[in-house]
Amino acid sequence: MRSAISVVIDTILILLATLTAVILRDSFEFSSARLLALVPYFISTTLASAFVLPLFGVNRAFWRFSAMPDYLRIVASLFVITIASVAITFGFNRVEGVPRSLPFLQFYLAVTFLVGARVLYRMRNASRRSRRGMAPLKVVDEPAAETVLLIGLSRLTEIYLQSVAELAPKRIRIAGILGRRDRHVGRLVADHKVLGIPEHLGAVLSELEVNGVAIDRIVITSSFASLPREAREEITAVQRSGSVQLQYLSETLGFESVTLRQLPDAAAATGCSSDGPVKFEIKADELETMQRRRYWKAKRAIDVLASLFLLAIFSAVLILVGLAVNVSIGRPLFFCQQRPGLGGRPFRLYKFRTMRRPIAANGRILSDEERVSRVGNFLRRTRIDELPQLFNILRGDMSFIGPRPLLPRDQDDAYRARLLVRPGLSGWAQVVGGRAISPEDKAALDVWYVRNASVLLDIAIVLRTIPIIFMGERRTSAKLIDLAWRELRQAGVLKGRFNKIQAARTSAT
């Protein structure tokens, strides 16, 4: 019954979008004769909607739990409905009296109506559950769940899994296990799947990343010395990259000393020294004052309206890019990762996939050059791969302007003040510093934005972002970076001890 009601409501919304398209097409001139001439097209649209919406499963999704896959399913179904409406009408009266622009306007407005209705319903439910859930500024103290990959199949593996299930079921998620032999792949250990063998650690991490699973820690439950040479080399490469934290249970329990852990850290390797970490803390009274600003509500309203408008404009592009990714790279079409968002709460960030799977059909491990297709290179260069993040903005996970969302392992607790606002497609740190500056400088620029956010500053960031999209990153602005450090120090936002470089910056006047 609910599925049938959903089809009826969606069909009504599509017909309203079609009627709106007619009125816009005729410059708001309304006439009954004009509508009578379009009756066959309205009937065709109704029939196509009643058939296509259930076919694509649009009616099976709960509106209050709607997500990007549901929105993309809506876009695809409306594309088919528009084509089917024209085809049916052509068979009836050769599309007599139907303006050529009407199907295009109908499609774009229908996308806006159907997706917008679901987003508004979701936001209404979220507001009912918690009036504070949509707060523009907030910090969540509870730590995000940690995703762990296990290496080894032993009694120690079983004990570790039991300990996680009993002591930390919400804080630790097991992504999978790497077994000893190929014949173990696909089997289950306490409901956790064996994904591969330790010799293919790099390929497994890449495969998980493609499917939106970012590994925070690798726990090795076997003796490191007992692992095959290829497996030890893979683990060494991962640890030297510093991308994932490694834990050796045999060493933790005092049974083995793993000399591999004695690797030089980044500061020692570069010859830089630090007197301690820098922390950014905005005072409670300032936070309260910031939260009362009307700017945050206006910013959210702009995000919703602009994302709906851009989704309507680029909906056809999304379909074409999805088809191109499916042909050149394969499924899944989207690369998704969990990132810390507003207040540190995790959300799933979406992009179009630009790389093939790391393992070929014959089992050969592919290099990064082999994995990136021509389509993927084009999508990255033009930033089209980030178009799906418009859905993240519409849902409230992100904003157009704000600090870029980092991977959980890159989001230092000392920089949590940058999470007071929604992460953005572009931000002050990106247009001022780019990729060349240090994490500390990026954090300082992001926190400076949080304290100084305004409509004019957002417009300035947009204007700086446009040339970057077409011409690449520009020269870093050292003056603006120094300004951020100086103002943060004067406001008492900087906490902790500082190294020489930061002391020189913050003491400048």
ABEGO torsion letter per residue (X at the ends): XAAAAAAAAAAAAAAAAAAAAAAAAAGGBBBAAAAAAAAAAAAAAAAAAAAAAAAAGAAABBAAABBAAAAAAAAAAAAAAAAAAAAAAAAAAGGBGBBAAAAAAAAAAAAAAAAAAAAAAAAAAAAAABAAAABABBBBABBBBBBBBBBEBBAAAAAAAAAAAAABAAABBBAEBBBABAAABGBBBGGBBBAEBAAAAAAAAAAAAAAGBBBABBBBABBAAABBAAAAAAAAAAAAAGABBBBBAAAAAGABBBAAABBBBAAAAAGBBBAEBBBBBBBAAAAAAAAABAAAAAAAAAAAAAAAAAAAAAAAAAAAAAAAAAAAAEOBABBBBBBBBBGGBBBBBBBBBABBBABBAAGBBBBAAAABBAAAAAAAAAGAAAAAAAAAAAAGABBABEBBBBBAAABBAAAAAAAABBBBABBAAAAAAEAABBAAAAAAAAAAAAAABBAAAAAAAAAAAAAAAAAEBBBBBAAAAAAAAAAAAAAGABBEBBBAAAAAAAABX
